[in-house]
Structure formats: C-alpha cells, structure tokens
C-alpha cells in the first residue's frame, strides 16, 4: 500500500513493517519515533530527566502542532504561522520544545539550524546542554548512528550537527558530512552573524523581570526588532514562543495585542473554573477533568497552595494565563478577623512595623506605619496603624516615639521612594532610629503587585486585626483597593507582611 507520512511518500506493506519490527526492534522504535515526536519524547525522556515521564493530553497536542511546523520547514514550504504557547509552569514545556524538538527534527533533517533563547543565559545554556547530552547518549546513537555533533564545533552556546553519508569513491569508502545546528543566547543577547531555520524563545521573562517596565520593554523590543532579522528565510522560518503569562504586556501579550492573523495561539490555563475564557483553541476544554488541566501534577490542592504562594495576580497569570491586575474588591474585608485582645507573647514569632512615608505633608498623601506580627499558628495579626499628614520634622519625631513604644524587639522597615531625594529621606529616618533594628528598602513592582500575596491571606481568613480607632479607615481602604483614594495603609501592610513571610517561605522552599 502507499503511505504518505509527514515527510516522504513511499511504498511499504504492513507485512514488511511487522517483519522488520520483529527482526530488528530498534528499527521498529526508530520508525515509531520518526512518525511521532510524542513517541520520541517518551523514549528518550530518561536521558534528560531523573523523573518518570508523566503523560497528559496537552503534551501530545503540542507535539502534533510542532510536527506540522517542522514538516513545512523541512519541505521548505512557506510557514502558515508563528506560534505562541501559554501553559502553566511544570508542564514539561522546556523538555518538549527546547530539548526534544530540535533533536527530533535533526533525525529527519540534520541541516536545520535552530536559534534558541530564554530570559537568562544560564537557563538557555542548560537546555542546550541537555539537548547536546541527548545526542551524545548511547541510547540515541543506538537508533541514530549517523547523527553526531561536529567535534570542532561543540560548545553549549553553539554546536553543529553532522550526518555521516557513506559514499564509494573508486575503491575507497569515504564519509561526507553536512551541517545543521543550534545557536543559544538570552533574550536581549547578541545574534549577529547567526541565522536560524526555526526560532524558539522559551520563557523570555521571569516573574521578577515582569514587574519591571524596563525589562518588559527590553524583551519586547528584542522579540520585535532583533530576533526577526535572524531568520534564514522570512517566508519559511517560524518563531515559537512558549511561556507562562506574567504581565499584560509580556511578549505574548504584546504580540497578541497586534492581532496579527499569522499567529497560532495555544493557551491552556491550569484550571477552567475561573479561566475557561482563556482556553485556545476553545475546543481543548473537552480534555479538562474536574476543571483541571492536569489532575495528576496540578490537582486542586496544589493549585490552592500555588495561589497562596503566588498571590491573586501571580496565580491569575502563571496558572490562569490571564495576567490582568485584580479589580476593586481585591480584598474580601469580611474575611478579616477582628479580636479585642492580643495573643499571648509566647504565640508571637516575629513583629514588624513598616512605614510608607508621604513625600510631603501638604500634597494630600498620608504617612502610614503598620505594625504586624506572625503567630505560631501561621496566621498574622495587625496590631496597630499610625497614620497622618505630618511635616518632615514632626513625622520623624512620631516615627521615633512609636519605635520607643513598640520596643526594640520590633523590626522597622522604611519604604524608600525613587530618586536621590527618596534615598536621602530614608537614610535620614534610619539615622533618626539609631539604637533600633531599622532598614530601608526600595520595593519593586506596583502597589497592586506588592499587595497581592497579602490579599490572598486576608481572603483565606488568615489575618486578624486588633480593634482600634484606626480600623474603620483601614477597612475602607482595603475594600476599594486598588481604586481607593489612598493606598498608604495597604502598601505599608503589604510591606510588613512580606518581611514576616520571608522565613516562612524559605522553610517551604527548602
């Protein structure tokens, strides 16, 4: 019978295939791998990972999408589209797209050149090195003895693929080689002198970078202005961008906002109870089980823990693939637990007073200092808030007097405003607090981003508040945040919370 696979047309019988598989099992495995990137991934997975391969429907789906992209490149047909893939972390995306896919393509077309990039050079090189290790492995050579890395062009950042082709010249048998390969860089890195047949960008930003407008703009500029100039053939060479969503204007969002017709968007959020509208293509919803993208690796308990760790904003982006800032109602104020007395001191692990200072007393802004404690139970209690519009001299006297009342066991943090004036002001307050444990910091990200982890704990009923004459205004600010008129108390509370959770988070990580 005649069979057309993705790459060649050939005549082959079922009996021939069966006989070859029985007589030569490796040839049978090679044929399976040739037909399917998914089979190739499973077969070689132990070479690049110490974990057992965990199948899920999305992996096979993405494999089939990548196969079609490779087929057109290998046949030198004009591309149908570039591709953006948005999936949660921990979904085998890097192993599949950055490690296995290039190796699989070389078994069919050794001449294909890849350019690959990630947000850091170290991460980019790690994927390239894993790909190189795969090709060098005895298991790979057993199936593909003709594919090897050229000895004189073999580094993590730039290696070439050679295919041995037997040729008889007179009575002498010689081996001729031709070359494809992989050049690896970081987003924002140099690409001069290199061109690729397939371009892969795997995680162009990390969460910290996504909080910086400068980093966002740099990544988007590199994706738009530098990377496209490195295509071997602009009509054929596709770009594959795969990432978890981190910001409305991250490279995925930036490119999708242009509404280009030649972008294939695959978006698979970690759950669809809250993010069904994000699923692309929409028909992929049918594969979700109990609303879950991957019920084995990401069951509801894991997702609930991730929401607590990432905050609403981070969870919405990285898990839901919907990095929209939370709107009004970010804090469910009815979940705050009010108490009339403080816990026994033995139940308090650490106490922090965090000050958000107003730049000037007559501009309408407030200075706020929130005192908060972490309890043995793992809950938090807001003990006191000092807030007012004060001139510089009066403000510094109040901050000093509050510190004396709080005592020397309370750690003090001062938010440093941008610019030299903010630095001088923070340093002045630190000098004013001589004898106390006082520190200044310049926070990153906007106020919504910083408030997010705190809001998750409030909404889960893990934050208590001592009743005082300050609590009504604080609750109202929480209720309407981030559209509240003032944000000083929320910002100070978020700062205090962040410094109380450092040790707790470290324990969770290690």
ABEGO torsion letter per residue (X at the ends): XBBBBAABBBBBBAAAAAAAAAABAAAAAAAAAAABAAAAAAAAAAAABABBBBBBAAAAAAAAAAAAAAAAAAAGBBBABBBBBBBBBGAGAAAAAAAAAAAAAAAABAABBBBBBBABAAAAAAAAAAAAAAAABAAAAAABAABBBBAABBBAABBBBBBBBBBBBEABBBBBBBBBEBBBBBBGBBABGBBBABBBBBGABBAAAAABAAAAAAAAAAAAAAAAAABABAAABBBBBBBBBABAABAAAAAAAAGBAABBBBBBBABAAAAAAABOBAAAAAABBGGBABAAABBAAAAAAAAAAAEAAAAAAAAAGBBBBBBBGABBAAABBBBABBBBAAABABBBBBBBBBABAAAGBBBBBBBBBBBAAGBBBBABBBBBBBBAAAAAAAAAAAAAAAEAABBBBBBBBBEAAAAAAAAAAAAAABGBBBBBBBBBEBAAAAAAAAAAAAAAGABBBBBBAAAAAAAAAAAAOAABABAAAAAAAAAAAAAAAAAAAAAAAX
